[in-house]
């Protein structure tokens, strides 16, 4: 992460310049705060909190700044969402956002920036997961302290957010095996033990908590994630693993829901 410290400092300063007194805070989340950043595999994840909506002209200036800084970013680039303070606490779900950027949308902005700033807003279920990481492990780069802005996201909303990443795991695991293999581990860890883990931590948890026949595959995913070693995938075993993990996750969620009903 040290190699991107100047980029992050510049990003913070540019946010202050463009957003001015409307800026509440800038918050770092994702692998950069969870001890598993890999410049080949990771992006730089930010949530920017503002008080009031911003004009399309300000969004253009902001996006021009982000696209320029993205040239210095790691391979997966910068990913960010701008949200208003009043959706952070009390938490609103699905969560509205004012502007979003990732490299998946870079071509759209470069091709038609006016269309981008007019249309790139709405709600995003992923923000429940991002806010959870910020609340428990994130870092304020500027502005108010994390817990002065964010409240804890409910189990129901957090799970719904992370479930969206893995619900199609049986179909997607052969296309993006490292991500899906490790993500299934961290979602199961949350379902069983309420543990909020990174993909790296989830994979390590999986080595100790899933059947032994899947351990070599999880180890291969960890090696690729940490060391960029290409893993050899047994596609039939991977699909079997995905089916098993989804069944376990659903079971744990059913148990949790029943326990909650009994407590009420």
PASEBA-1860 file (N, C-alpha, C; in nm, 3 decimals):
! residues 264
1> XXXXXXXX> 0.081/-0.121/0.000/0.000/0.000/0.000/0.084/0.127/0.000 ~ 0.207/0.120/0.051/0.291/0.240/0.060/0.311/0.305/-0.077 ~ 0.315/0.223/-0.182/0.340/0.277/-0.316/0.225/0.364/-0.365 ~ 0.109/0.355/-0.299/-0.007/0.435/-0.339/-0.040/0.545/-0.239 ~ 0.048/0.569/-0.144/0.020/0.670/-0.042/0.010/0.810/-0.102 ~ 0.094/0.842/-0.199/0.087/0.974/-0.263/-0.043/0.989/-0.342 ~ -0.083/0.882/-0.410/-0.209/0.884/-0.484/-0.326/0.909/-0.389 ~ -0.327/0.840/-0.276/-0.436/0.856/-0.179/-0.436/0.998/-0.122
9> XXXXXXXX> -0.318/1.050/-0.090/-0.309/1.187/-0.038/-0.364/1.287/-0.141 ~ -0.327/1.268/-0.267/-0.374/1.356/-0.373/-0.525/1.345/-0.390 ~ -0.576/1.223/-0.381/-0.720/1.200/-0.392/-0.795/1.275/-0.282 ~ -0.746/1.268/-0.161/-0.809/1.338/-0.049/-0.809/1.488/-0.073 ~ -0.696/1.542/-0.114/-0.684/1.686/-0.139/-0.778/1.731/-0.251 ~ -0.786/1.653/-0.358/-0.873/1.690/-0.470/-1.020/1.685/-0.430 ~ -1.057/1.590/-0.345/-1.194/1.586/-0.294/-1.228/1.713/-0.217 ~ -1.133/1.758/-0.135/-1.155/1.881/-0.059/-1.172/2.001/-0.154
17> XXXXXXXX> -1.089/2.005/-0.258/-1.094/2.117/-0.351/-1.227/2.121/-0.427 ~ -1.275/2.006/-0.470/-1.395/2.002/-0.553/-1.523/2.010/-0.470 ~ -1.527/1.938/-0.359/-1.650/1.928/-0.281/-1.660/2.033/-0.170 ~ -1.547/2.087/-0.130/-1.546/2.196/-0.033/-1.617/2.163/0.097 ~ -1.698/2.257/0.146/-1.765/2.240/0.275/-1.874/2.134/0.271 ~ -1.911/2.090/0.153/-2.011/1.984/0.141/-1.954/1.847/0.179 ~ -1.823/1.837/0.186/-1.758/1.709/0.214/-1.762/1.677/0.363 ~ -1.821/1.563/0.396/-1.829/1.517/0.535/-1.709/1.432/0.570
25> XXXXXXXX> -1.672/1.342/0.481/-1.559/1.254/0.510/-1.527/1.163/0.394 ~ -1.406/1.108/0.397/-1.357/1.014/0.297/-1.311/0.889/0.372 ~ -1.360/0.773/0.329/-1.340/0.650/0.405/-1.285/0.540/0.315 ~ -1.177/0.478/0.363/-1.111/0.371/0.291/-1.163/0.238/0.342 ~ -1.194/0.146/0.250/-1.241/0.013/0.292/-1.181/-0.091/0.199 ~ -1.227/-0.215/0.209/-1.177/-0.321/0.121/-1.042/-0.375/0.166 ~ -0.971/-0.436/0.071/-0.846/-0.504/0.101/-0.741/-0.410/0.160 ~ -0.749/-0.283/0.126/-0.650/-0.186/0.174/-0.654/-0.169/0.326
33> XXXXXXXX> -0.767/-0.199/0.388/-0.777/-0.186/0.535/-0.785/-0.322/0.603 ~ -0.784/-0.430/0.524/-0.802/-0.563/0.581/-0.676/-0.649/0.569 ~ -0.564/-0.586/0.535/-0.435/-0.655/0.538/-0.411/-0.752/0.424 ~ -0.483/-0.737/0.313/-0.464/-0.833/0.204/-0.455/-0.763/0.068 ~ -0.408/-0.640/0.066/-0.398/-0.567/-0.060/-0.292/-0.629/-0.150 ~ -0.329/-0.649/-0.276/-0.239/-0.704/-0.378/-0.255/-0.617/-0.501 ~ -0.152/-0.548/-0.541/-0.163/-0.450/-0.650/-0.207/-0.513/-0.781 ~ -0.187/-0.646/-0.795/-0.231/-0.715/-0.917/-0.378/-0.755/-0.912
41> XXXXXXXX> -0.433/-0.766/-0.789/-0.568/-0.822/-0.772/-0.666/-0.725/-0.709 ~ -0.617/-0.621/-0.645/-0.702/-0.535/-0.562/-0.725/-0.400/-0.627 ~ -0.837/-0.339/-0.590/-0.859/-0.199/-0.625/-0.847/-0.114/-0.499 ~ -0.854/0.016/-0.517/-0.858/0.109/-0.404/-1.003/0.150/-0.383 ~ -1.057/0.118/-0.268/-1.200/0.134/-0.242/-1.227/0.252/-0.148 ~ -1.310/0.345/-0.195/-1.344/0.463/-0.116/-1.495/0.483/-0.110 ~ -1.541/0.531/0.003/-1.674/0.589/0.015/-1.655/0.736/0.051 ~ -1.719/0.823/-0.024/-1.714/0.967/0.002/-1.852/1.010/0.049
49> XXXXXXXX> -1.856/1.075/0.163/-1.983/1.117/0.222/-1.997/1.268/0.211 ~ -2.112/1.312/0.159/-2.140/1.455/0.145/-2.271/1.489/0.216 ~ -2.292/1.617/0.240/-2.416/1.660/0.307/-2.531/1.676/0.208 ~ -2.505/1.744/0.098/-2.609/1.782/0.004/-2.576/1.732/-0.136 ~ -2.677/1.719/-0.222/-2.650/1.676/-0.360/-2.553/1.772/-0.431 ~ -2.485/1.719/-0.531/-2.392/1.801/-0.609/-2.445/1.816/-0.751 ~ -2.409/1.924/-0.816/-2.454/1.953/-0.952/-2.385/1.861/-1.052 ~ -2.443/1.852/-1.171/-2.378/1.774/-1.277/-2.244/1.834/-1.317
57> XXXXXXXX> -2.233/1.965/-1.308/-2.105/2.029/-1.340/-1.997/1.986/-1.241 ~ -2.035/1.981/-1.112/-1.940/1.935/-1.010/-1.905/1.788/-1.030 ~ -2.004/1.710/-1.072/-1.977/1.568/-1.099/-1.879/1.552/-1.215 ~ -1.892/1.636/-1.319/-1.797/1.632/-1.430/-1.656/1.662/-1.382 ~ -1.642/1.767/-1.302/-1.510/1.802/-1.249/-1.456/1.688/-1.163 ~ -1.543/1.630/-1.083/-1.502/1.520/-0.995/-1.457/1.400/-1.077 ~ -1.535/1.363/-1.177/-1.501/1.247/-1.258/-1.372/1.270/-1.337 ~ -1.351/1.390/-1.388/-1.226/1.419/-1.458/-1.107/1.397/-1.365
65> XXXXXXXX> -1.123/1.439/-1.240/-1.017/1.419/-1.140/-0.993/1.271/-1.116 ~ -1.099/1.193/-1.098/-1.085/1.051/-1.068/-1.022/0.976/-1.185 ~ -1.066/1.006/-1.305/-1.011/0.938/-1.423/-0.862/0.967/-1.438 ~ -0.823/1.089/-1.409/-0.681/1.123/-1.416/-0.600/1.048/-1.310 ~ -0.649/1.047/-1.186/-0.577/0.977/-1.079/-0.579/0.826/-1.101 ~ -0.682/0.777/-1.167/-0.692/0.633/-1.191/-0.575/0.580/-1.274 ~ -0.511/0.668/-1.350/-0.395/0.627/-1.429/-0.281/0.579/-1.340 ~ -0.277/0.628/-1.215/-0.170/0.591/-1.121/-0.212/0.477/-1.029
73> XXXXXXXX> -0.334/0.428/-1.043/-0.391/0.330/-0.951/-0.343/0.189/-0.984 ~ -0.367/0.093/-0.895/-0.334/-0.047/-0.925/-0.416/-0.098/-1.043 ~ -0.387/-0.220/-1.084/-0.446/-0.274/-1.207/-0.599/-0.266/-1.209 ~ -0.662/-0.292/-1.097/-0.809/-0.290/-1.092/-0.865/-0.150/-1.069 ~ -0.777/-0.053/-1.049/-0.818/0.086/-1.045/-0.881/0.132/-0.915 ~ -0.938/0.250/-0.923/-1.012/0.311/-0.811/-1.158/0.269/-0.823 ~ -1.218/0.239/-0.709/-1.363/0.219/-0.705/-1.417/0.306/-0.593 ~ -1.523/0.381/-0.622/-1.577/0.472/-0.521/-1.725/0.493/-0.542
81> XXXXXXXX> -1.790/0.532/-0.434/-1.927/0.582/-0.439/-1.935/0.707/-0.353 ~ -2.009/0.804/-0.402/-2.041/0.923/-0.323/-2.184/0.905/-0.271 ~ -2.200/0.919/-0.140/-2.332/0.903/-0.077/-2.358/1.023/0.014 ~ -2.485/1.045/0.043/-2.520/1.153/0.136/-2.519/1.101/0.279 ~ -2.487/1.192/0.369/-2.475/1.156/0.510/-2.605/1.099/0.565 ~ -2.718/1.146/0.515/-2.846/1.104/0.572/-2.886/0.962/0.534 ~ -2.807/0.892/0.451/-2.836/0.751/0.424/-2.744/0.658/0.502 ~ -2.648/0.717/0.573/-2.550/0.638/0.648/-2.598/0.606/0.790
89> XXXXXXXX> -2.668/0.699/0.850/-2.720/0.680/0.986/-2.840/0.771/1.006 ~ -2.960/0.714/1.018/-2.990/0.570/1.013/-2.966/0.515/0.873 ~ -2.921/0.390/0.871/-2.884/0.327/0.745/-3.007/0.304/0.657 ~ -2.995/0.336/0.529/-3.102/0.318/0.432/-3.063/0.204/0.337 ~ -3.157/0.111/0.316/-3.131/-0.003/0.228/-3.253/-0.033/0.143 ~ -3.235/-0.052/0.013/-3.112/-0.037/-0.067/-3.061/0.107/-0.058 ~ -2.932/0.121/-0.065/-2.868/0.248/-0.031/-2.853/0.339/-0.153 ~ -2.908/0.460/-0.146/-2.892/0.555/-0.257/-2.747/0.606/-0.268
97> XXXXXXXX> -2.704/0.629/-0.391/-2.574/0.692/-0.411/-2.589/0.805/-0.512 ~ -2.500/0.903/-0.499/-2.502/1.022/-0.586/-2.416/1.004/-0.711 ~ -2.309/0.926/-0.698/-2.216/0.905/-0.809/-2.134/0.781/-0.777 ~ -2.100/0.707/-0.882/-2.019/0.586/-0.865/-1.916/0.581/-0.976 ~ -1.800/0.520/-0.945/-1.699/0.497/-1.048/-1.625/0.367/-1.019 ~ -1.602/0.291/-1.124/-1.504/0.183/-1.125/-1.456/0.171/-1.269 ~ -1.348/0.095/-1.289/-1.294/0.088/-1.425/-1.391/0.019/-1.521 ~ -1.488/-0.055/-1.467/-1.590/-0.115/-1.554/-1.670/-0.009/-1.628
105> XXXXXXXX> -1.674/0.113/-1.572/-1.753/0.221/-1.632/-1.666/0.328/-1.699 ~ -1.536/0.304/-1.703/-1.445/0.406/-1.755/-1.477/0.442/-1.900 ~ -1.501/0.343/-1.983/-1.527/0.371/-2.125/-1.655/0.453/-2.144 ~ -1.756/0.423/-2.064/-1.881/0.499/-2.072/-1.855/0.647/-2.045 ~ -1.779/0.675/-1.938/-1.752/0.815/-1.906/-1.670/0.883/-2.015 ~ -1.569/0.814/-2.063/-1.482/0.875/-2.165/-1.556/0.896/-2.296 ~ -1.652/0.809/-2.325/-1.728/0.820/-2.450/-1.835/0.928/-2.443 ~ -1.905/0.935/-2.329/-2.017/1.029/-2.317/-2.028/1.078/-2.173
113> XXXXXXXX> -1.940/1.169/-2.132/-1.938/1.213/-1.992/-2.068/1.276/-1.944 ~ -2.136/1.351/-2.030/-2.261/1.414/-1.988/-2.367/1.308/-1.957 ~ -2.375/1.206/-2.041/-2.470/1.097/-2.017/-2.437/1.026/-1.887 ~ -2.309/1.006/-1.862/-2.264/0.936/-1.742/-2.308/1.010/-1.616 ~ -2.279/1.138/-1.607/-2.310/1.210/-1.483/-2.460/1.227/-1.463 ~ -2.536/1.227/-1.573/-2.682/1.236/-1.560/-2.743/1.106/-1.509 ~ -2.683/0.993/-1.549/-2.746/0.863/-1.523/-2.680/0.783/-1.411 ~ -2.556/0.815/-1.374/-2.486/0.732/-1.275/-2.525/0.772/-1.133
121> XXXXXXXX> -2.645/0.735/-1.096/-2.694/0.750/-0.959/-2.808/0.651/-0.944 ~ -2.848/0.626/-0.819/-2.954/0.528/-0.795/-2.935/0.463/-0.660 ~ -2.959/0.331/-0.653/-2.935/0.256/-0.530/-2.842/0.140/-0.560 ~ -2.771/0.095/-0.457/-2.673/-0.012/-0.474/-2.673/-0.098/-0.348 ~ -2.714/-0.224/-0.363/-2.714/-0.316/-0.249/-2.574/-0.342/-0.194 ~ -2.472/-0.331/-0.280/-2.334/-0.356/-0.236/-2.291/-0.260/-0.127 ~ -2.353/-0.144/-0.119/-2.311/-0.046/-0.020/-2.332/-0.096/0.123 ~ -2.426/-0.186/0.145/-2.444/-0.243/0.279/-2.318/-0.317/0.323
129> XXXXXXXX> -2.257/-0.391/0.230/-2.132/-0.461/0.262/-2.018/-0.363/0.283 ~ -2.011/-0.260/0.197/-1.903/-0.162/0.211/-1.915/-0.085/0.343 ~ -2.035/-0.046/0.379/-2.056/0.027/0.504/-2.020/-0.060/0.624 ~ -2.051/-0.189/0.614/-2.017/-0.281/0.724/-1.867/-0.289/0.744 ~ -1.793/-0.302/0.635/-1.647/-0.306/0.647/-1.595/-0.175/0.704 ~ -1.649/-0.064/0.658/-1.605/0.065/0.711/-1.633/0.074/0.860 ~ -1.754/0.035/0.902/-1.792/0.046/1.042/-1.701/-0.036/1.133 ~ -1.665/-0.156/1.088/-1.585/-0.245/1.173/-1.435/-0.232/1.151
137> XXXXXXXX> -1.393/-0.198/1.028/-1.250/-0.205/1.000/-1.197/-0.093/0.912 ~ -1.285/-0.002/0.872/-1.246/0.102/0.779/-1.162/0.211/0.843 ~ -1.116/0.302/0.756/-1.031/0.412/0.804/-1.079/0.544/0.747 ~ -1.095/0.641/0.835/-1.130/0.777/0.791/-1.003/0.844/0.742 ~ -1.003/0.886/0.616/-0.889/0.957/0.558/-0.903/1.107/0.576 ~ -1.027/1.151/0.592/-1.055/1.294/0.609/-1.194/1.307/0.669 ~ -1.211/1.407/0.755/-1.344/1.441/0.804/-1.383/1.369/0.931 ~ -1.512/1.348/0.948/-1.566/1.291/1.070/-1.516/1.148/1.092
145> XXXXXXXX> -1.509/1.108/1.219/-1.473/0.971/1.253/-1.578/0.874/1.199 ~ -1.534/0.751/1.173/-1.622/0.651/1.113/-1.754/0.639/1.187 ~ -1.748/0.623/1.319/-1.870/0.594/1.395/-1.952/0.718/1.427 ~ -1.902/0.833/1.383/-1.984/0.955/1.387/-2.068/0.970/1.260 ~ -2.039/0.887/1.161/-2.110/0.896/1.032/-2.193/0.770/1.006 ~ -2.133/0.654/1.033/-2.196/0.526/0.999/-2.254/0.457/1.122 ~ -2.363/0.387/1.101/-2.418/0.302/1.205/-2.400/0.157/1.163 ~ -2.418/0.064/1.256/-2.400/-0.076/1.222/-2.514/-0.121/1.131
153> XXXXXXXX> -2.478/-0.193/1.026/-2.575/-0.247/0.931/-2.633/-0.376/0.989 ~ -2.763/-0.396/0.977/-2.827/-0.516/1.032/-2.775/-0.642/0.964 ~ -2.787/-0.752/1.035/-2.748/-0.883/0.978/-2.826/-0.909/0.850 ~ -2.956/-0.879/0.852/-3.040/-0.904/0.735/-2.989/-0.831/0.612 ~ -2.957/-0.703/0.627/-2.913/-0.624/0.512/-2.772/-0.660/0.468 ~ -2.684/-0.684/0.564/-2.547/-0.722/0.528/-2.547/-0.855/0.453 ~ -2.623/-0.952/0.505/-2.626/-1.082/0.438/-2.685/-1.070/0.299 ~ -2.792/-0.994/0.284/-2.853/-0.977/0.153/-2.752/-0.919/0.054
161> XXXXXXXX> -2.669/-0.829/0.102/-2.568/-0.765/0.018/-2.461/-0.865/-0.027 ~ -2.408/-0.944/0.067/-2.300/-1.037/0.031/-2.353/-1.161/-0.041 ~ -2.480/-1.195/-0.016/-2.540/-1.308/-0.087/-2.545/-1.281/-0.237 ~ -2.567/-1.157/-0.274/-2.572/-1.123/-0.415/-2.443/-1.154/-0.489 ~ -2.330/-1.159/-0.417/-2.202/-1.189/-0.480/-2.183/-1.338/-0.508 ~ -2.258/-1.423/-0.436/-2.230/-1.566/-0.447/-2.351/-1.652/-0.483 ~ -2.467/-1.592/-0.499/-2.587/-1.674/-0.521/-2.580/-1.754/-0.651 ~ -2.504/-1.708/-0.749/-2.488/-1.780/-0.876/-2.352/-1.850/-0.885
169> XXXXXXXX> -2.298/-1.887/-0.770/-2.162/-1.941/-0.764/-2.146/-2.067/-0.848 ~ -2.246/-2.153/-0.855/-2.231/-2.276/-0.932/-2.208/-2.249/-1.080 ~ -2.268/-2.144/-1.130/-2.250/-2.108/-1.271/-2.123/-2.027/-1.293 ~ -2.083/-1.948/-1.194/-1.976/-1.850/-1.213/-1.839/-1.897/-1.165 ~ -1.834/-2.007/-1.089/-1.708/-2.044/-1.024/-1.600/-2.082/-1.123 ~ -1.637/-2.136/-1.238/-1.533/-2.173/-1.335/-1.484/-2.053/-1.414 ~ -1.561/-1.942/-1.414/-1.520/-1.821/-1.484/-1.431/-1.732/-1.397 ~ -1.456/-1.733/-1.266/-1.382/-1.648/-1.173/-1.354/-1.726/-1.046
177> XXXXXXXX> -1.275/-1.834/-1.056/-1.264/-1.928/-0.944/-1.206/-1.872/-0.816 ~ -1.098/-1.794/-0.825/-1.036/-1.744/-0.702/-1.133/-1.661/-0.621 ~ -1.198/-1.568/-0.687/-1.292/-1.479/-0.618/-1.406/-1.558/-0.557 ~ -1.467/-1.649/-0.633/-1.583/-1.722/-0.584/-1.545/-1.820/-0.473 ~ -1.434/-1.891/-0.490/-1.392/-1.988/-0.388/-1.372/-1.919/-0.253 ~ -1.300/-1.809/-0.253/-1.270/-1.739/-0.127/-1.392/-1.667/-0.073 ~ -1.473/-1.613/-0.162/-1.592/-1.541/-0.118/-1.692/-1.634/-0.051 ~ -1.707/-1.754/-0.105/-1.796/-1.852/-0.042/-1.751/-1.882/0.101
185> XXXXXXXX> -1.621/-1.889/0.121/-1.569/-1.913/0.257/-1.606/-1.799/0.351 ~ -1.589/-1.676/0.306/-1.615/-1.566/0.399/-1.764/-1.547/0.425 ~ -1.848/-1.580/0.326/-1.992/-1.570/0.350/-2.036/-1.679/0.447 ~ -1.982/-1.799/0.434/-2.016/-1.906/0.529/-1.965/-1.872/0.669 ~ -1.847/-1.814/0.678/-1.794/-1.773/0.808/-1.886/-1.672/0.876 ~ -1.942/-1.581/0.795/-2.036/-1.485/0.852/-2.166/-1.555/0.893 ~ -2.217/-1.643/0.809/-2.343/-1.711/0.838/-2.333/-1.796/0.964 ~ -2.218/-1.862/0.982/-2.203/-1.951/1.097/-2.158/-1.880/1.223
193> XXXXXXXX> -2.068/-1.780/1.208/-2.001/-1.725/1.325/-2.007/-1.573/1.334 ~ -2.083/-1.509/1.244/-2.093/-1.362/1.241/-1.958/-1.295/1.224 ~ -1.866/-1.360/1.156/-1.733/-1.305/1.137/-1.727/-1.226/1.008 ~ -1.677/-1.104/1.017/-1.666/-1.016/0.900/-1.521/-1.022/0.853 ~ -1.499/-1.094/0.743/-1.364/-1.130/0.700/-1.335/-1.080/0.559 ~ -1.207/-1.065/0.531/-1.162/-1.041/0.394/-1.165/-1.173/0.318 ~ -1.141/-1.168/0.187/-1.132/-1.291/0.110/-1.016/-1.376/0.160 ~ -0.902/-1.313/0.192/-0.787/-1.386/0.244/-0.822/-1.454/0.376
201> XXXXXXXX> -0.880/-1.379/0.467/-0.917/-1.435/0.597/-1.023/-1.543/0.582 ~ -1.117/-1.520/0.488/-1.220/-1.621/0.463/-1.160/-1.751/0.413 ~ -1.065/-1.742/0.321/-1.001/-1.863/0.271/-0.928/-1.938/0.380 ~ -0.859/-1.866/0.466/-0.788/-1.932/0.577/-0.887/-1.997/0.673 ~ -1.000/-1.930/0.696/-1.106/-1.990/0.779/-1.156/-2.117/0.713 ~ -1.173/-2.114/0.581/-1.222/-2.229/0.508/-1.131/-2.350/0.520 ~ -1.001/-2.327/0.524/-0.907/-2.439/0.537/-0.933/-2.520/0.663 ~ -0.985/-2.454/0.766/-1.010/-2.520/0.894/-1.154/-2.565/0.912
209> XXXXXXXX> -1.243/-2.523/0.823/-1.385/-2.541/0.852/-1.468/-2.604/0.740 ~ -1.407/-2.641/0.630/-1.481/-2.709/0.523/-1.420/-2.849/0.505 ~ -1.495/-2.939/0.441/-1.443/-3.076/0.423/-1.306/-3.079/0.357 ~ -1.226/-3.177/0.397/-1.087/-3.185/0.354/-1.072/-3.196/0.202 ~ -1.171/-3.253/0.134/-1.156/-3.271/-0.010/-1.152/-3.138/-0.086 ~ -1.192/-3.029/-0.019/-1.190/-2.898/-0.084/-1.069/-2.814/-0.043 ~ -0.991/-2.864/0.050/-0.882/-2.784/0.107/-0.776/-2.749/0.003 ~ -0.739/-2.845/-0.081/-0.636/-2.817/-0.182/-0.682/-2.708/-0.277
217> XXXXXXXX> -0.809/-2.710/-0.314/-0.861/-2.608/-0.404/-0.861/-2.470/-0.337 ~ -0.899/-2.465/-0.212/-0.896/-2.337/-0.139/-0.753/-2.287/-0.127 ~ -0.660/-2.378/-0.098/-0.518/-2.340/-0.089/-0.469/-2.282/-0.222 ~ -0.512/-2.343/-0.333/-0.474/-2.293/-0.463/-0.528/-2.153/-0.488 ~ -0.651/-2.130/-0.444/-0.710/-1.996/-0.459/-0.635/-1.894/-0.375 ~ -0.597/-1.933/-0.255/-0.520/-1.843/-0.168/-0.385/-1.810/-0.230 ~ -0.319/-1.909/-0.287/-0.189/-1.884/-0.351/-0.204/-1.789/-0.469 ~ -0.309/-1.807/-0.547/-0.328/-1.717/-0.661/-0.360/-1.576/-0.612
225> XXXXXXXX> -0.441/-1.567/-0.509/-0.481/-1.436/-0.457/-0.364/-1.361/-0.396 ~ -0.280/-1.433/-0.320/-0.169/-1.367/-0.250/-0.043/-1.356/-0.335 ~ -0.013/-1.462/-0.411/0.117/-1.473/-0.477/0.109/-1.467/-0.628 ~ -0.012/-1.454/-0.682/-0.035/-1.448/-0.827/0.007/-1.576/-0.898 ~ 0.002/-1.690/-0.825/0.031/-1.819/-0.886/-0.097/-1.873/-0.947 ~ -0.097/-1.898/-1.077/-0.218/-1.949/-1.143/-0.257/-2.084/-1.086 ~ -0.384/-2.098/-1.050/-0.429/-2.224/-0.993/-0.481/-2.317/-1.102 ~ -0.466/-2.447/-1.079/-0.524/-2.547/-1.168/-0.659/-2.586/-1.108
233> XXXXXXXX> -0.763/-2.572/-1.187/-0.898/-2.591/-1.136/-0.960/-2.720/-1.189 ~ -1.006/-2.802/-1.095/-1.089/-2.917/-1.128/-1.233/-2.865/-1.133 ~ -1.285/-2.845/-1.254/-1.413/-2.776/-1.269/-1.528/-2.853/-1.205 ~ -1.526/-2.984/-1.215/-1.634/-3.063/-1.154/-1.631/-3.048/-1.003 ~ -1.511/-3.055/-0.946/-1.499/-3.039/-0.801/-1.538/-2.897/-0.758 ~ -1.502/-2.800/-0.841/-1.536/-2.661/-0.808/-1.687/-2.641/-0.804 ~ -1.758/-2.697/-0.900/-1.904/-2.684/-0.899/-1.966/-2.759/-0.781 ~ -1.909/-2.873/-0.748/-1.955/-2.948/-0.630/-1.934/-2.867/-0.503
241> XXXXXXXX> -1.815/-2.806/-0.494/-1.784/-2.719/-0.379/-1.883/-2.604/-0.368 ~ -1.912/-2.539/-0.481/-2.006/-2.427/-0.479/-2.143/-2.472/-0.430 ~ -2.189/-2.586/-0.479/-2.320/-2.638/-0.437/-2.320/-2.668/-0.288 ~ -2.213/-2.729/-0.240/-2.203/-2.761/-0.097/-2.204/-2.634/-0.012 ~ -2.125/-2.537/-0.050/-2.113/-2.415/0.030/-2.245/-2.337/0.030 ~ -2.312/-2.329/-0.084/-2.440/-2.259/-0.088/-2.543/-2.328/0.001 ~ -2.542/-2.460/0.001/-2.635/-2.535/0.088/-2.605/-2.506/0.235 ~ -2.477/-2.503/0.270/-2.439/-2.475/0.409/-2.478/-2.332/0.448
249> XXXXXXXX> -2.457/-2.238/0.359/-2.491/-2.099/0.388/-2.641/-2.084/0.410 ~ -2.720/-2.146/0.322/-2.865/-2.139/0.337/-2.910/-2.204/0.468 ~ -2.848/-2.315/0.502/-2.882/-2.382/0.628/-2.852/-2.291/0.747 ~ -2.734/-2.231/0.748/-2.697/-2.144/0.860/-2.789/-2.023/0.869 ~ -2.829/-1.969/0.756/-2.922/-1.856/0.757/-3.058/-1.897/0.810 ~ -3.103/-2.018/0.776/-3.231/-2.068/0.827/-3.224/-2.086/0.979 ~ -3.114/-2.139/1.026/-3.096/-2.155/1.171/-3.098/-2.020/1.241 ~ -3.028/-1.923/1.182/-3.023/-1.789/1.241/-3.161/-1.725/1.243
257> XXXXXXXX> -3.235/-1.740/1.134/-3.369/-1.682/1.127/-3.462/-1.745/1.230 ~ -3.451/-1.878/1.247/-3.534/-1.947/1.347/-3.499/-1.899/1.488 ~ -3.369/-1.887/1.515/-3.327/-1.840/1.648/-3.377/-1.700/1.677 ~ -3.375/-1.615/1.574/-3.424/-1.478/1.591/-3.573/-1.479/1.619 ~ -3.647/-1.565/1.551/-3.792/-1.575/1.574/-3.821/-1.620/1.716 ~ -3.745/-1.717/1.765/-3.764/-1.767/1.902/-3.735/-1.660/2.003 ~ -3.629/-1.580/1.979/-3.595/-1.473/2.074/-3.706/-1.369/2.082 ~ -3.776/-1.347/1.970/-3.881/-1.247/1.970/-4.007/-1.300/2.039
END
